[in-house]
């Protein structure tokens, strides 16, 4: 059973940076695209990025990267804004649907909290 564990969240001031990590329990995840989603309080879960695609609000600020030797995918977040505050989740895209559709993903991490203060 594939398991994902996120880390790297925390409290940061606006303009700061964080790097989130998502470690997979098996090497099989390397054959799939990995996505990042986020959910702010009182809001629906929102797609953030997959592969080289990013939602408009984070383009130019966030970057996905992968280290296949460590079975880990990263989300580098720069120039953070208070509106980036949310719980961030990584997920494995196993279905052929749209990359921005959470229904295209089967395995999810537990989430890591990112809080950006103004």
C-alpha positions as CSV (number, residue, x, y, z in Angstrom):
1,X,0.0,0.0,0.0
2,X,1.5,3.3,-1.1
3,X,1.7,5.9,1.7
4,X,2.6,9.5,1.4
5,X,4.0,11.6,4.3
6,X,4.2,15.4,4.0
7,X,6.5,17.6,6.0
8,X,8.0,21.1,5.9
9,X,5.0,23.2,6.8
10,X,5.1,26.0,9.4
11,X,4.6,29.6,10.1
12,X,6.3,32.2,7.9
13,X,6.0,35.9,7.3
14,X,4.7,37.2,4.1
15,X,7.4,37.2,1.5
16,X,9.1,34.3,3.0
17,X,9.7,30.8,1.7
18,X,9.0,27.2,2.6
19,X,9.8,23.9,1.0
20,X,7.3,21.1,1.4
21,X,8.3,17.5,1.1
22,X,6.2,14.5,0.2
23,X,7.9,11.1,0.8
24,X,6.4,8.0,-0.7
25,X,6.7,4.6,0.8
26,X,7.5,2.7,-2.4
27,X,9.3,3.3,-5.6
28,X,6.2,2.7,-7.7
29,X,5.1,6.3,-7.3
30,X,7.9,7.4,-9.7
31,X,5.8,6.2,-12.6
32,X,3.0,8.6,-11.8
33,X,2.5,12.3,-11.8
34,X,2.4,13.9,-8.4
35,X,0.1,16.8,-7.5
36,X,-0.2,19.3,-4.7
37,X,-3.5,20.6,-3.4
38,X,-4.4,22.9,-0.5
39,X,-7.4,23.6,1.6
40,X,-8.0,26.8,3.5
41,X,-10.4,27.0,6.4
42,X,-14.0,27.1,5.2
43,X,-13.0,26.6,1.6
44,X,-12.9,23.6,-0.8
45,X,-9.8,21.7,-1.6
46,X,-7.9,23.5,-4.4
47,X,-5.5,22.2,-6.9
48,X,-2.1,23.9,-6.7
49,X,0.3,22.2,-9.0
50,X,1.1,18.9,-10.9
51,X,4.2,18.1,-12.9
52,X,5.0,21.4,-14.7
53,X,1.5,22.9,-14.4
54,X,0.5,25.5,-11.8
55,X,-2.6,27.3,-10.8
56,X,-2.5,30.9,-11.8
57,X,-2.2,32.2,-8.2
58,X,1.1,30.5,-7.6
59,X,2.8,30.7,-11.0
60,X,6.2,32.1,-10.8
61,X,6.3,31.6,-7.0
62,X,5.9,27.8,-6.5
63,X,8.0,25.0,-8.1
64,X,7.6,21.3,-8.1
65,X,10.6,19.0,-8.1
66,X,11.3,15.3,-7.6
67,X,14.1,13.2,-6.2
68,X,13.5,9.7,-7.5
69,X,16.4,8.3,-5.4
70,X,14.5,9.4,-2.3
71,X,11.0,8.7,-3.6
72,X,10.2,12.3,-2.7
73,X,8.5,15.2,-4.4
74,X,9.0,18.8,-3.2
75,X,7.0,22.0,-3.5
76,X,9.2,25.1,-3.2
77,X,7.1,28.1,-2.2
78,X,8.6,31.5,-2.5
79,X,7.2,35.0,-2.0
80,X,4.5,33.6,0.2
81,X,1.3,35.5,0.8
82,X,-1.3,35.3,3.6
83,X,-3.7,33.9,1.1
84,X,-1.4,30.9,0.7
85,X,-2.4,29.9,4.2
86,X,-3.9,26.4,4.1
87,X,-3.3,22.7,4.7
88,X,-1.2,21.4,1.8
89,X,-1.6,17.8,0.5
90,X,0.3,15.8,-1.9
91,X,-1.4,13.1,-4.0
92,X,-0.6,10.5,-6.7
93,X,-2.4,11.0,-10.0
94,X,-3.4,7.4,-11.0
95,X,-6.3,8.2,-13.3
96,X,-6.6,9.7,-16.7
97,X,-8.7,12.7,-15.6
98,X,-7.7,16.3,-15.5
99,X,-4.7,17.1,-13.3
100,X,-6.6,19.8,-11.5
101,X,-9.4,17.4,-10.6
102,X,-8.9,15.8,-7.1
103,X,-10.9,12.8,-8.4
104,X,-7.9,11.9,-10.6
105,X,-5.8,11.1,-7.6
106,X,-6.0,8.0,-5.4
107,X,-3.4,8.3,-2.7
108,X,-3.2,11.3,-0.4
109,X,-0.9,12.4,2.3
110,X,-2.1,13.5,5.7
111,X,-1.5,17.2,5.0
112,X,0.9,19.8,6.4
113,X,-0.1,23.2,7.7
114,X,1.3,26.4,6.1
115,X,0.5,29.6,7.8
116,X,1.6,32.9,6.3
117,X,1.4,36.0,8.5
118,X,1.0,39.5,7.2
